[in-house]
């Protein structure tokens, strides 16, 4: 391919990638000649104790935008196929595990003792610590095999009545009552370390420790309550075993203090204020919750330090999520989180901390490589969608770059840029080869690390800090507060104000209508004499269309406001999943029939807080991700992985909904129910339920095994698009379900009816703009039952054709057992909506 042809063919792709025009020629040369020369320019180095790799410039310095490098794709896949590929393609799991640094056994030896001491040695050391001529004030009894009986026998209250600090790190203490009894005799104790003892996390200890040790300021390296100058002195290295007492003037000349990850709940305290620390200039407060102090009081405490110039604090966190705002609130600061304030102000942007601690996957030695890769891959994979002149591919492609590309780590101030690129050697998709382009955006010197921005183009308006949780340990306190704030807005379940009547709505005395429709089922099955099909939409009384009747369409077809249509304005408030959840939330708060739902585009921080809270409680954390407005479970995923949830946002707007992990089953399989609802009028509400519903049944037996979560035939029920339909007739399902579960279906049906009416009452109350006297519509409502046989709302779908209703002859579920012919469906629908009849329809 010649250069001119290359630019003509790939111009749009090159512009989208943002590659500088001066590099087009070099890129063309490397693509045509298959030149992957990154290995001769860069080198890969292990870091983070072998848990990660980084990319360094090996040769001479390279200038800004001076070259472009091809990065190969080592693995490309559609997400449902990932597990199968790892298990069946020879060498793939091994290569990916090595690339993602999860191939070997985990190094569990970092904090272990090189060799066990003998029992005699430990006894000798213990006797030496307690047998000196002077009474010890600071006692370190770490890893001496002390159990509850041994601790009692030491009689520390007699041997060390004035003990200031006691460390029992790494012993075998189990009984809280024994420990509290011993500690109650040490009234001067200010520091206590019980780390790696079974009793350390006992709720009894946490509750009764303040009474046993009233002077305690440090517990397991965390600062307690209104901590004083002694604990600050310990954090500064001024208080230790050599100087256990100190004095109140100890902190007068202290300039730098690191209080990161100390469990601080409030500031100021009796030991941390501008009087005790008059010369404080640099302060690190990262990793603290500050949950017992308001942001305003914390800000005032920091303002009181006259010489404070450098501050490190979680952003987002107790002082908000904006470094720019914080620099304005604390104008004396010169540096925030290692970034000069002048730079923040000049560029008018927030700097998310690039030094956040990375989290790495954990695994056991016996765990298969494929499982390790599936958990670790969310740190490495990237995504794109294919498109041609006709349509955009509905299913995204995920890919892993080769070893060179995967070694490039994150920075908020990167020096290289990445962009996916599709090379078309013969100008068509048939010859397409995918690469990632890499080029320097700054001058890079020899030995310097190459970094990229994982979230290029994302600022705090797009939840940048929250998204970084996919790779880093971000401040939990911030997300906990976001979760609390989100749920404070959700009031207890309530019913919309009863302004809605069920009085009959009339079309006058009109008994004959002309109908225009482009839907085959309507044209084939609508044969009632009251309705005549015509070909000219501008002359029809009723427009029953499959296309969106927006302003442009109405103008193009010559439609007018006096015609009936099969669409309600603003019906997106219920047929788009994120809007449906928001409408129900505004109407009812948190109804028990709607699974907990988060719009990831606006409530990611609250979701992370919820996820973390569930982890701490040990609750189930299985979630389902659904695109806002796609059907047939396209791009829908079930996962327990928080990084997976966050990374899925890259394939389009989604909701994240709590998975119904304990659904009612039928024949051991998961199922849901499709109800057909007719909306005749919104104000007053006139709603009808089709007297039959349709059962959608999964193909495989239900299980929550991790390996099943990507199995479509186990967790999804929409099979009619995959030619694997497992159809069950309604009149067969109901009696068999009643027998299997010993329930009365009428009770279930009544609960479903109440829920369905509540959904449309909410739409009428919250979105009155949806009302239109000339609108009629059919909606499909998908419902699942939990193990208590309570309905759960899945989604509301606009379905003008209800194709499935025309495929089968089904008996009514409630009432008599007469057969409802599928071919009669549209005749009944039109009779209900336009003639005020209710044949085979029940008012709601």
N, C-alpha and C positions, 0 to 999 in steps of 0.2 A: 504494500500500500504506500503510495507516494504521500509526501508531506501535505500537499494541498488537499488531497482526498481525505487524509487523516483528520485535518482540522474541520473540513466540511461535515464529515460523518460524526465526529465527536465534539463538535463545538458546544452543544448544550451541556454535555457531560463535563467538559472542561470548565465551563463557566460555573456550573453548580459546585464543582470541587473547589473552586477558588484558587486554582493553580495560576501563578503569575505567567503572563504571556511569554516572557523571555525564556521560560522553561519548556514551552511546547516542543521545540526542536529536539531537546535532549530526551524528553519523554518519548517522542516518536521514534528516535533512534533505538532506545532501550526496548521499547515494545516490539518493534519489527525484528530486532536481532536477539530478543529474549535475553537481555542483559540484566541479571540480578547481581549487582556488584556491591550491595550493602555489606556483605561479609568481609570485603577487603578494606572497608572504610571504618567499620564499627566493630566493637567486641562486646561480648556478653559476659557479665560478671555476676556471680552469686552474691546475695546479700540477705539480710534478715535471718541469719543462721541457716541459710539454705532454703528458706521458705519462699524466696522470691528471687528474681533475676532483674538486673538493670542493664541498660545499654549505654556504653561509653564510646566517645570518639577515639579511635585508635591511632589514626594517622595525624597529619598536620591539620591545623585549624581549617574550618570550613566557613565560608562567608554566608551571610544572610541571602536567601533565595538564589544561591549559586548553583544548586544541583537538585535533582529529583531522583528518588530511589523507588524501585518497585519492591513491594512487600507481597510475597505470595500468600495464598490462603491455604492453610494446612487442613482445614476441615470446614465444609459448608453443609448445612442441613436445614430441613424444616423441623421445628421443635418436636412434633409427635414422633419423628423418626430417630431422634438422637440416641435413645437407649438401645434400640435395635442395631443401629450402626456400630455403636461401641462394642456390642456383644458379638457381632458377626463379621465385621471387616477385620481381617488379620492385621495386627500391629497398630491399629488406630488407638485403642485404649492405652496401650503402652506409650505411644508417642505423646498423646495428650496429657497423660499423667506426668510424664517427664517434663513437658513444656510448662505445665501448671504447678510443678514442684510438689506433687502429691504421690510420687512414685515409690519412695522408700518408706521405711518405718519411721514413725514420729520419734523425735528425740525427746524422750521423757526424762532425761538425765540431768537437765540443766540445774534443777534445784535439789538434786539428791546428794547425799553424802557419799564421798568417794568410797569409803569402806565403813562397815558397821563397827562401832566400838564394842568391846566386850563388856559384859555386865560389871565385872570388877573395875574396869577403867571408869565407868560411869559413876559407880559408887564412890570411888576415890576422888573424882572431880567434884562430886556433890559435897562430900565431907570437907574438901578444901575450901569451897565457896562459903560454907556456913561455919567453919571452925576457926576463923581468924581471931586475932586479939581484939579487933575493933568491930563494933556492931555495923553490919553492912547497911548502907542506905540505898544502894542500887544493886539488884540481884538478878543475874542472868542465868537461868536454869534451863537453857534450850536443849532439846533433844537428849534428855538424860533418862528417858524411859520412865518418867514419873507418872504413876497412875493415881487414882483417887485415894487408895489406902496409903500409899507412900506420901502423898501431899499432906494428909492429916498427921502422919507420924513426924513430919518435919517441925510441927508446932511453930510456924513462922511468927505468930503473934508474940511468942515469948522470946524467940531468938532475934527477931528484927522488929520490935514494936514501932520504930520510927521509919520504917521502910518507905522510900519515895517512889521507886520504880521497880517493877517485877516483870520479868519476861519468862514465860513458860512455853515458849514457841516449840511446836513439834513434839509434844508429849502425848500421853494417852488419857487425858482427863475426860470423863464422861458424865459424871453426876453433878448437876447444877447445885443441888442442895449442899453437897460436900464443899464445893468450891466457894459458894457464898458464905458458908460458915467460917471457912479459913480467912476469906477476905474481910469479913466483918471485924476481925481483930487488927486490921491494918488501916487505921483511921487516917493516917497521913499519906496514903498511897495516891500518887498523882498520875502515874503511868502504868498501864497493864497491857501485856501482850499475850493473848491466848491463841494466836494463829495456829492453824493446823492441829488443833485439838478437837475431838468430837463435840465437846461442850460449847465451843466458841459461838455457834449460831443458835444456841438454845434460847427460846423466847423467854424462859424464866430468867436467864442471865441478863438479857437485855432489859427486862422489866424491873428487876430488883437490884441491879448493880448500883444505881445511884444511892440507894439507902445503905447498902453495905459499905460503899466507899464514897462518902460525901465530898471528898477533896479531889476525886478523879477527874482529870482533864483529857487524858489520852487513853483510848481503848482500841487495841488492834490497829494502831497507827492513825486512827481517826480522832479528830478533835471534837470533844463533847460540849454541848450546851454553851454556857457563857465562859469559855475557856480564858485562861489568864496568861500573864507574861511568862510563866514557867514553860507552858507548852509551846509558845512562840519561840522561846529560847532554845527548846529542844529542836524545833524545825530549822532553826538557824545554825545548829551545831554548837551552840554556846552552853547547852545543858547536856551532860552525858555522864558516864560512870565516873569520870575523873572530877567532874564538877556537878554533883547531883542537886545542890541546893540553889546556887545562883543568888541573885538579889534583884530587887525591884527596879534598880537603875540599869539593869543589864542591857536593855534594848535602846538606850538613849542615842547610841552612835550607829545603830543598824541602818543600812541603806538599801540592802537587797534582801527580799524574803520570797521563798518559794513555798506556797501553801497549796500546791496543786494536789488534787485527789485526797483531800484530808476530811471529807465528809462534812464540811462546814455548812451549817444550816442558816446561820445569820451573821451579820456584821452591822455595826461594830460590836465588840464585847469588852469586858473589863480589861482584857490583855491586848486587844487590838484596837487602838484608836490613835488619834494624832498626838495625844498627850504622851502616851507611852512610847510612841514611835515618831518623834518629831523630825527625823532626818530621812524618812523612807522615800526613796526615789524610784525603786523598781519592785514590782509586785506581780507574782504569778498566782492567779486564783482559778486556774483551769480545773475542771472535773469536780466541782462542788455544786450542790443542788440549790443552796440558799432558799430552801422551801419555807423557812420561817420568817422571811423578811420580804417586804415589797421591793419592787425594782426602784421605786423612788427613794426609799430609805437606804438601800444599798448605794445608790448613786450619791446621795448626800454624804454617806460615810467616806466614800472615795474622794469626794470634793474637799473634805476637811483636811486631807494631807497636803500641806502647802508646797512640798517639794516633789510630789509624785509626777514622774515624767514618762515612765514606761509601765504599761499594763498588759498582762496576758490574761484573757478571760474567754470563756466559751462564747462563740458567736456562730449560731444562735445560742441563747442562754438566758440567764437571769436578767441581763440588761438589754434584751431584745435580739434581733437578728441583723442589725445593721451597724457595721463598723463606721460608716459615714455619719450616722446619727450619734453614735457614741463619741466620736471625735468632736462633735459640736457640743454635746452635753458636758464633756470634760475638756475644755479648751486648753488646759495647761499641759495635757499629754503631748509628748513628742513622738511616741511610738505605741502602736496597738498590735499585739500579736506578731511582733517582729517586723511590722511594716511601718514606715515613716508616715506620720499623720499628714505631712505636707503632700505626700504622694496620693494618699486617699482623697484629700481635698482637691488636688489638681485634676485628678482623673475622674472625680465624682463617681466612684464606684466602690463597692464593698469587696473586701478581700477575705475570702473564706480561708481558714487556716490550712496551709499545705502540710503542716506537721502533725495532723491528726494521726493517731495510732491506727495502723492498718489491722484489719481482722483477717485471719487466715482459717481455712477449713480444718476441722479436726476429723480424725478417722482412727479406726482400730486396725491393727496389723492384718487381721483376717478379712477385712472388708475388701470386696472386689475393686479392681481399678476403675471399672465402669461407674460404680457408685461414687467413688471419690471425684471422678471427673465431672459427673453430673452436678455435684454440689459445688465444686470449685469453678466451674466454667463461667459462672456469672461475673466473675472478676475479669474475664478475658474476652468474652464473645462480643461481637458487634453485629449490626443488622442492616439490611436494606430490603427494598421491595422492587420487583421487576415490573416493568410497564412497557406497553407498545402503543401504537396509535389507537387501539381499540379500547383497552381497559388496563387498570392497575391490578396486578396480581393480589388476590385477597390474603394469601398466606405469606408472611415475611420469611426471608431467608436469614438465618443466623450463621456466622462464620467465625473461625478462630484464625488470626494471622499466624504466620510462621514464627519460629523461635526468635528471630530478630525483631519483628513487629511486636510480639507479645512481651518482650523485655522492656519496652518503653513505658515508664511509670508516669504517674500523674503529677502535675504541678499547676498551680494557679497562674504561674508566670512561665509558660512552656517555651522551649526553644525550637521545637519542630511541630509541624502540623500534619495531620493524617486526613485522607479523604478516600472513600471507596471509589473505584473506577472500573467500568466495564469496557474492555477492548474488543472491538468488532473487526477482526481481520478482513472479512469479506463484506463488511457493511451490514450484516444481518445478525439477529440474535442466535442463529444456528451455529455461528462460529465464536460466540462470546466467551471471553476468558476474563475472570474477575481478579482484580488486584486491589491493593491499597497503596495509594501514593503517599510518600513521605518526603518532605522538603524542609530545610531549615528556615525558621522565621527570625532568627537572630544569629549573630556570629557565635560560633562554638569553638572552643579551644581544645587542644589535645588533652585527653583524660577527663573532659567534662561530661557529665551525665546528660543524655538526651531525654527530654521529658515532653509530654503532650498534655493537653487539657482533656480529661475524660468527658467533661461537660461543656465543650466548646459552644458558646452562644447562649448558655443558660445563666441567667442572673437570679437574684433572689425572688423576682416576680415569677420566675418559673421554678421556684423551690430548689434552688441550687444546693443549699446546705443540706436539706433533707435528702436529696438524691445522692449525695456523697456517702450516705449510710450504706449504699451497696458495696462500698470498698473500705470504709473507715469506721472506727468507733467514734460516733458523733455524740455530743452531750445528751445523755438520757433525760436529764432534768427538763430540758427544753421541750422534749417531745411528750414527757409526762404532763407538763402544763398545757401543751397544745391539745392533748387528749381530754384533759379536764375541761378546758375552755369549750371545746367542741360539744361535749356532752352536757355542759351546763345550759346550752341552748336548746337541748331536747327536753321538753316538758313531759310529765307523765301523760299516758295515753288519754286522749280526749276526743270528743266527737265534734265535727263541724257544727256551727250554729244551725239550728233547725229552721232554715229559711227556705228549704226545698220542699216543694209539694209534689204529690204524685197525680195531680189532676190530669185528666186526659187532654192531649193536645190534638187539635183537629186540623185537617187540611180543607176544611169547609165541606161542601157537598160534592167536591170533585171526585169522580169515580173512574176516570180514564186518563192515562198518562202516556205520553210518548217518551221513549227511553233511548238514549245513545250510550253504547258501551263498547269498549275494545277488549273486553274480557271474554274469552271463549266460553267459559262456563255459563255466563249470563246469556250469551247469544244462543247457546245450545239448549239451556234448561228453562229459561223464563218464557212460559207459554200461557200464562193467565190472560183471559180476554181483556182485563182492565189495563194491560200494558202492551204497547205496540213498539217494537224496535224500529228505529229509523237510522239512517246513515249520516244525517246532517246534525252535528252537535249544537249548532246555533239555533236550531228549531225545536230541540228536545225539551220536554218538561223536566226530565231527570238526566243528569250526567253521572254515569257510573263508570269511573275511569280507573285505570291502573296507574296513570301518571299523576304527578303532583299538579294540582290545580292552583298554581300560583298566578300572580298578576300577568306575567308574560304569556303563560299558556292560555289564560282566559281571553287575552287580547288576540292571540293568534287564531283561536278557534271561534272568535266572535261570541263568547259567552256573556251572559248578563246576570244581574243580581236577583232576578226573579226565578231563576232555574234552581231546582233542587240538586245538591251535589252529595257525593258519598264521602266527603271529608269535612272535618270540623277545623276551623282556624285554630292555630296554636295547640293542636293536639299533640305536638311534640312534648308537651308537659307531662304526658303519660307514656308515649310510645318510644321515647328515648330513655335509656336506662338510668342515666344520671339525673335526668329531669324527673323521672318517676319517683326515685328515692327522695329527691328534694321536696317534691310536692307532698308526698306522704309525711315527711318529717315536719313540714310546716303545718300540716293539718293535724297530725296526731302525736308528734314528738317521736316516740320510738315504739310503734305498734308491734306486738309480739308476733304478728304474722308477716312482718317484713324482716328478713335477715339483716344484721348489721351491715351497713353499706357506706363506703367512702368513695367520693369522687376524687380520683388520684390527681386530677389537674388542680385541685384547690385544697384538698384535705390530706395530703400525704403526711405531713407532720403529725396530725392526729392519729392517722393509721399506725405510724411507727410507735407512737406512745401506747396505743391499744395493744399492738403486737408485743411490745416489751413487757407490758403489764401481764399479759397472758403467759408469757414465758416465765416470769417470776412466780406466778401462781401455779404453774404447772398445768395450765388449761390447754385444751386443744388449740392449735394455731394453723388450721387448714383453711385456706382461702381460695376463692375462685375469681379470676380476672375476666371481665367481659368488656368488649368494646362498647362504646356508647350506642352505636346504631348499626350493628351488624347482626344478621340472623344466622341460623344453621350452625351455631357454636363456632363460627369462623374466628380464629385468633383468640380462642377462649382457653384458659389454662387453669389447672388445679395445682396448687403448690403450698408447701410449708416454708418456703425459703423467702426471707425478707429481701435479700438481694435480687432474687428472681422477680419478685413483685415490682421492685423499683425499676429494674432494667426493662421490664415489659412495657413501661410507659413510652419507650422509644419507638414502639410500633404503632402508636396511635392512642388517642384519648380513651381511657378505660375507667370503669368502676372496679373496686375491689370489695368483694362481698364475702361475709363469713359463710363458709361452706356448710351445708346441712349434712354433717357427718353421720347422723343417725336417722336416715330417712325410713319411712315405712317401705317394706319390700313386698314384691309380689313374685311368688315362685323363686325367692332368693335373689331377685334382680331389682335394680333401681328403676323407678318409673316416674313420670309426671303426667299431668292431665291437662289437655287443651280444652278450655271452655270457650264457647262462642257467645259474645255479648253484643246485643243490638242497642245502639244509642239513638233514640228517636228525638230526644230534646234534652238540653242540659239545664235550662231554667224555665219552667220547673223540670226536675229530673224525671225523665221517662226512659226506663232501662228495662231490657228484656233479656232473659237467659234462655238459650236454646236448650230444649229438654233432653238433649243428649250431649255427651262429651266424648273426647277421643283419648285413648290411652296410648302413651308412647313409652315403650319398654326397651331397656338396655338389652344387649345380647348376652353379656357375661354375668356370672354371679357377682354380687357386690362384695367388695373388699376395700379396706383402707391401707393395704400394704403399699409401701413406698413405691415399689416397682410397678404398681397398677395405676398410679396417678396420671400417667401419660397415655393410658389405654382408653381410647375413645369408646370402645364397645362396653366398657365397664362403668364409666362415670357419665356418659352422655346418652341421651335417649332419642335424639333426633336422627333416626336411621333412614327416613324415607328419601334422603338425598344421597345415600350411599348404597342403594340397591340391596340393603340387608334388612328390610323392614320386618319387624317381629310384631305383626298386628294381632291385637286381641279385641274381639267384639265387645262392646260395652255390656250387652246383656249376658255375656259369659263372664266378664270380669267381676261384676258386682257380687253375684252370689258366691263365687269362688273366693273373693277377697274377704267377704263376711265370714265364710267358713274358716278360712286360714287364720284370721285374726280374732275371731269371735266378737265382731262388732256389728252394729246396725248402720248400714250405709246412709240411711236417712239422717242420722245425727251428723255424720260427716258432711253430707250435702248441705244441711242447714248452715253449718259453720262456713262452708265455702260461699254460700249465697250472701251471708252477712259481710264477709270480707269483700266480695265483688262489689256490692253496693257501696261499701265504705270507700273503695278506690275511686269510684266516679263521683261520690259526694265530695271527696277531697278536691278533685279537679274542678268541680263546679264552684266550690267555696274559695279556693286559693287562686284559681285562674278563670274568673268570670268572662274574660275576653275570649275564651274558647266557645262561648255560646253563639249560635247562629240559627235563626228560625228556619233557614233553608238548608240546613245540613242534616244528614242522616249517615250512620256509619256502622260497620261491623268491626269488632275487635276480637282478637284471640287473646285470651288470658291464660298464661301457663302457671300451673299450681303444683306444688309438691306437698306431700304429707309427711310429717315427722313421725317418730315412733309412738307418739301419743295421739296420732291421727288428727293433729291440728294442721290446718292449711298454711302453707308458706307461699307468698307471692314471689314468682320468679320474674315475670315480665308481662307487659301488655304490648300486643303487636297489632298494627293496622293491617288488616287482611281483607282487601276488597273482593277477593275471589273465593276464599275458603275452599280451596281446591279439594282438600281431603274430605270435606263434608259431602262432596259430590261423588266420591269414589265408592262409598260403601253404603249398604242398606243396614241401618242399625235400629235397634229397639230403644224406646225411651227408657230412661233409668228410673224416673219417678213418675208415678201414675200407672196407666195401663201398659201392656206389653205390645201395643201395636207397632208395626214396623214403620220407621220413617225412611222413606226412599230418598237416597242421595239426590236423585233428579228432582225431588220436590222441594229441596232446600231453598233455592232462590225464589220460588213461588211463595213460600212461607215468609221469607225475609222481606220481600217487597210488599206482601200483604200486611205484615206487621208495621213496617216503617212508613208506608204511604196510605194504607187503607184502615189503619187503626185496628187491625185484627191481631189475634195472638195465637194463631194456629201453631201448635208445637213449641210455643214460647211462653215462659213464665215471667210475669212482671217481678222486678226486684224492688 
